[in-house]
Structures are given as structure tokens and as C-alpha cells.
Amino acid sequence: MADLDRIRWHCRRGLLELDIILERFNRQHLATLTPGQLEQFKELLELDDNHLLDLILGRDTLEQDLLQPMLSMLQAA
């Protein structure tokens, strides 16, 4: 559970729009993610705020196709 708490804390960002998207995603999906999905999510959270928001909103594309399934989940949240 401590790992999920760290992830939730890492979801607190500097952009309100991104905070809202990540909070909604956390409520809907975080507790049910597989360990592999959690790793993908943590990797996406390493991106800077503007880049992550642009990816979620479809204004930019991922260089790493392996993260696309998690990005798609974020986009649907």
C-alpha cells in the first residue's frame, strides 16, 4: 500500500488540468493496476508536466510504444 501512496503523491503536479486527470485516473484504476501497469504508470509520471499533459490530450506522441496501453487508459479516464 505504501507504493500506491507514493504514486498518488507523485501524481500531484503543477498543472491543474493534469492534477484533475490523474486524480480521476487514480480513483478509477490505481488500485486495480497490475504490477506491469504500475511500472508503466510510474514511467509516465517521470515525464515533465507539460509533456505528459500533451500526451494525454493527444497533442504529442509517445516515442516508446510500450507505454501506449497505459497512455490510452489515461486518455480514457
ChimeraX commands (.cxc) that place a marker at each C-alpha (Angstrom):
marker #1 position 0.00,0.00,0.00 radius 0.5
marker #1 position 2.88,2.37,0.67 radius 0.5
marker #1 position 3.85,2.13,-3.00 radius 0.5
marker #1 position 0.37,3.29,-4.04 radius 0.5
marker #1 position 0.61,6.19,-1.61 radius 0.5
marker #1 position 3.92,7.25,-3.18 radius 0.5
marker #1 position 2.35,7.05,-6.63 radius 0.5
marker #1 position -0.62,9.14,-5.51 radius 0.5
marker #1 position 1.78,11.74,-4.10 radius 0.5
marker #1 position 3.77,11.76,-7.35 radius 0.5
marker #1 position 0.51,12.48,-9.20 radius 0.5
marker #1 position 0.28,15.88,-7.53 radius 0.5
marker #1 position 1.56,18.10,-10.31 radius 0.5
marker #1 position 1.95,21.77,-11.13 radius 0.5
marker #1 position -0.83,21.92,-13.73 radius 0.5
marker #1 position -4.43,21.90,-12.52 radius 0.5
marker #1 position -5.67,20.14,-15.66 radius 0.5
marker #1 position -3.13,17.35,-15.18 radius 0.5
marker #1 position -3.99,17.05,-11.48 radius 0.5
marker #1 position -7.65,16.58,-12.36 radius 0.5
marker #1 position -6.94,13.91,-14.97 radius 0.5
marker #1 position -4.55,12.00,-12.71 radius 0.5
marker #1 position -6.89,12.18,-9.72 radius 0.5
marker #1 position -9.77,10.79,-11.79 radius 0.5
marker #1 position -7.49,8.03,-13.13 radius 0.5
marker #1 position -6.36,7.17,-9.60 radius 0.5
marker #1 position -9.92,6.87,-8.34 radius 0.5
marker #1 position -10.96,4.67,-11.27 radius 0.5
marker #1 position -7.91,2.48,-11.86 radius 0.5
marker #1 position -4.95,2.74,-9.50 radius 0.5
marker #1 position -5.99,0.03,-7.04 radius 0.5
marker #1 position -6.62,-2.50,-9.83 radius 0.5
marker #1 position -3.48,-1.99,-11.95 radius 0.5
marker #1 position -1.19,-4.98,-12.44 radius 0.5
marker #1 position 2.45,-4.67,-11.36 radius 0.5
marker #1 position 3.44,-4.18,-15.01 radius 0.5
marker #1 position 0.86,-1.45,-15.47 radius 0.5
marker #1 position 2.05,0.26,-12.28 radius 0.5
marker #1 position 5.59,0.33,-13.68 radius 0.5
marker #1 position 4.32,1.85,-16.93 radius 0.5
marker #1 position 2.32,4.43,-14.99 radius 0.5
marker #1 position 5.35,5.36,-12.88 radius 0.5
marker #1 position 7.42,5.74,-16.04 radius 0.5
marker #1 position 4.84,8.14,-17.49 radius 0.5
marker #1 position 4.87,10.10,-14.24 radius 0.5
marker #1 position 8.59,10.70,-14.72 radius 0.5
marker #1 position 7.78,12.95,-17.70 radius 0.5
marker #1 position 7.54,16.67,-17.14 radius 0.5
marker #1 position 4.07,18.10,-16.60 radius 0.5
marker #1 position 3.61,19.79,-19.95 radius 0.5
marker #1 position 4.82,16.81,-21.95 radius 0.5
marker #1 position 2.59,14.40,-20.01 radius 0.5
marker #1 position -0.44,16.64,-20.45 radius 0.5
marker #1 position 0.27,16.99,-24.19 radius 0.5
marker #1 position 0.47,13.20,-24.49 radius 0.5
marker #1 position -2.80,12.67,-22.64 radius 0.5
marker #1 position -4.57,15.32,-24.71 radius 0.5
marker #1 position -3.17,13.88,-27.95 radius 0.5
marker #1 position -1.10,16.95,-28.82 radius 0.5
marker #1 position 2.10,14.87,-28.81 radius 0.5
marker #1 position 3.02,11.24,-29.43 radius 0.5
marker #1 position 4.99,8.73,-27.43 radius 0.5
marker #1 position 8.42,7.63,-28.51 radius 0.5
marker #1 position 8.06,4.40,-26.52 radius 0.5
marker #1 position 5.27,2.19,-27.85 radius 0.5
marker #1 position 5.41,0.04,-24.71 radius 0.5
marker #1 position 3.76,2.84,-22.74 radius 0.5
marker #1 position 0.89,3.30,-25.20 radius 0.5
marker #1 position -1.58,0.99,-23.38 radius 0.5
marker #1 position -1.16,2.97,-20.15 radius 0.5
marker #1 position -1.41,6.26,-22.02 radius 0.5
marker #1 position -4.64,5.04,-23.60 radius 0.5
marker #1 position -6.03,4.28,-20.13 radius 0.5
marker #1 position -5.11,7.80,-19.01 radius 0.5
marker #1 position -6.74,9.29,-22.07 radius 0.5
marker #1 position -9.96,7.36,-21.41 radius 0.5
marker #1 position -10.15,8.39,-17.74 radius 0.5
marker link #1:1,2 radius 0.2
marker link #1:2,3 radius 0.2
marker link #1:3,4 radius 0.2
marker link #1:4,5 radius 0.2
marker link #1:5,6 radius 0.2
marker link #1:6,7 radius 0.2
marker link #1:7,8 radius 0.2
marker link #1:8,9 radius 0.2
marker link #1:9,10 radius 0.2
marker link #1:10,11 radius 0.2
marker link #1:11,12 radius 0.2
marker link #1:12,13 radius 0.2
marker link #1:13,14 radius 0.2
marker link #1:14,15 radius 0.2
marker link #1:15,16 radius 0.2
marker link #1:16,17 radius 0.2
marker link #1:17,18 radius 0.2
marker link #1:18,19 radius 0.2
marker link #1:19,20 radius 0.2
marker link #1:20,21 radius 0.2
marker link #1:21,22 radius 0.2
marker link #1:22,23 radius 0.2
marker link #1:23,24 radius 0.2
marker link #1:24,25 radius 0.2
marker link #1:25,26 radius 0.2
marker link #1:26,27 radius 0.2
marker link #1:27,28 radius 0.2
marker link #1:28,29 radius 0.2
marker link #1:29,30 radius 0.2
marker link #1:30,31 radius 0.2
marker link #1:31,32 radius 0.2
marker link #1:32,33 radius 0.2
marker link #1:33,34 radius 0.2
marker link #1:34,35 radius 0.2
marker link #1:35,36 radius 0.2
marker link #1:36,37 radius 0.2
marker link #1:37,38 radius 0.2
marker link #1:38,39 radius 0.2
marker link #1:39,40 radius 0.2
marker link #1:40,41 radius 0.2
marker link #1:41,42 radius 0.2
marker link #1:42,43 radius 0.2
marker link #1:43,44 radius 0.2
marker link #1:44,45 radius 0.2
marker link #1:45,46 radius 0.2
marker link #1:46,47 radius 0.2
marker link #1:47,48 radius 0.2
marker link #1:48,49 radius 0.2
marker link #1:49,50 radius 0.2
marker link #1:50,51 radius 0.2
marker link #1:51,52 radius 0.2
marker link #1:52,53 radius 0.2
marker link #1:53,54 radius 0.2
marker link #1:54,55 radius 0.2
marker link #1:55,56 radius 0.2
marker link #1:56,57 radius 0.2
marker link #1:57,58 radius 0.2
marker link #1:58,59 radius 0.2
marker link #1:59,60 radius 0.2
marker link #1:60,61 radius 0.2
marker link #1:61,62 radius 0.2
marker link #1:62,63 radius 0.2
marker link #1:63,64 radius 0.2
marker link #1:64,65 radius 0.2
marker link #1:65,66 radius 0.2
marker link #1:66,67 radius 0.2
marker link #1:67,68 radius 0.2
marker link #1:68,69 radius 0.2
marker link #1:69,70 radius 0.2
marker link #1:70,71 radius 0.2
marker link #1:71,72 radius 0.2
marker link #1:72,73 radius 0.2
marker link #1:73,74 radius 0.2
marker link #1:74,75 radius 0.2
marker link #1:75,76 radius 0.2
marker link #1:76,77 radius 0.2
view
